[in-house]
Amino acid sequence: MDILYFAWVRERIGLPRETVKTSAETVMDLVTELRGREQRYEAAFADLSALRVALDQDLSDFDAPLAGVREVAFFPPMTGG
């Protein structure tokens, strides 16, 4: 599964993207796995209310299932301007 990180999420983790093997069933399960990797992931996912997630380029929720998903993207909320 490809994971993409944008804006300050990318800055905290230090990677724009990575490919991971996971047994996570939901986005939240994936976040829990990532948080357990290193402090930089814990910092990036410390406040989930400040994050949005997209599955295969469609906005989604953290309780969404990952079955069949090829790409997960994490990013801060976007505002118009």
Backbone torsions as a table, in degrees:
resi	resn	phi	psi	omega
1	MET	NA	134.4	176.5
2	ASP	-89.2	136.0	176.1
3	ILE	-120.3	128.0	179.6
4	LEU	-110.7	140.5	178.5
5	TYR	-123.2	135.0	-177.8
6	PHE	-124.4	154.1	174.5
7	ALA	56.3	-133.2	-175.5
8	TRP	-67.7	-21.0	175.9
9	VAL	-64.2	-45.9	177.5
10	ARG	-61.3	-41.9	-179.6
11	GLU	-63.6	-41.1	-179.7
12	ARG	-70.2	-38.0	-179.0
13	ILE	-82.3	-31.3	178.3
14	GLY	88.1	11.9	179.6
15	LEU	-138.4	142.9	173.7
16	PRO	-82.3	-26.2	-179.3
17	ARG	-163.2	159.5	173.7
18	GLU	-156.4	158.5	175.7
19	THR	-108.6	128.1	-178.1
20	VAL	-127.9	152.4	168.6
21	LYS	-101.2	129.8	-176.0
22	THR	-141.7	152.0	172.6
23	SER	-105.9	9.5	-178.8
24	ALA	-60.5	137.2	178.7
25	GLU	-94.7	-25.6	179.7
26	THR	-131.3	168.4	175.9
27	VAL	-58.6	-42.5	-179.9
28	MET	-61.8	-38.7	175.5
29	ASP	-60.9	-41.3	178.4
30	LEU	-63.4	-45.5	178.3
31	VAL	-58.5	-42.7	178.4
32	THR	-60.8	-43.4	176.9
33	GLU	-61.3	-45.9	-178.3
34	LEU	-65.0	-42.9	178.2
35	ARG	-56.2	-34.3	-178.3
36	GLY	-76.3	-8.5	-178.0
37	ARG	-71.6	-59.0	-173.7
38	GLU	-155.1	165.4	179.8
39	GLN	-60.1	-35.4	-177.7
40	ARG	-63.6	-34.4	176.3
41	TYR	-72.0	-40.7	176.9
42	GLU	-57.8	-43.0	178.9
43	ALA	-64.7	-41.0	-178.1
44	ALA	-67.7	-33.6	-176.6
45	PHE	-107.1	20.5	-177.5
46	ALA	-64.8	-37.6	-176.9
47	ASP	-124.9	91.9	-176.5
48	LEU	-67.0	-20.0	177.2
49	SER	-68.0	-16.1	179.1
50	ALA	-97.3	10.7	-178.8
51	LEU	-125.3	152.2	170.7
52	ARG	-122.5	161.0	-179.7
53	VAL	-136.1	143.7	174.4
54	ALA	-127.4	137.8	177.0
55	LEU	-111.9	118.9	-176.2
56	ASP	49.7	43.4	174.6
57	GLN	71.9	17.0	173.9
58	ASP	-116.3	129.6	178.3
59	LEU	-55.8	141.9	-175.4
60	SER	-146.6	-174.6	178.9
61	ASP	-113.8	163.3	-179.4
62	PHE	-71.3	-15.2	177.3
63	ASP	-94.6	5.6	-178.6
64	ALA	-69.3	142.7	177.5
65	PRO	-71.4	151.0	-179.7
66	LEU	-101.3	-0.3	-178.7
67	ALA	-56.4	123.3	177.7
68	GLY	81.7	-4.0	-178.6
69	VAL	-77.7	135.2	178.6
70	ARG	-103.5	-26.0	-175.4
71	GLU	-139.7	131.8	175.9
72	VAL	-120.7	130.4	179.1
73	ALA	-121.8	134.5	177.0
74	PHE	-114.9	135.1	-177.3
75	PHE	-159.7	158.0	175.5
76	PRO	-74.0	160.6	177.5
77	PRO	-58.1	145.5	179.2
78	MET	-102.7	145.6	176.5
79	THR	-122.8	154.8	178.2
80	GLY	-77.3	170.3	179.1
81	GLY	176.2	NA	NA
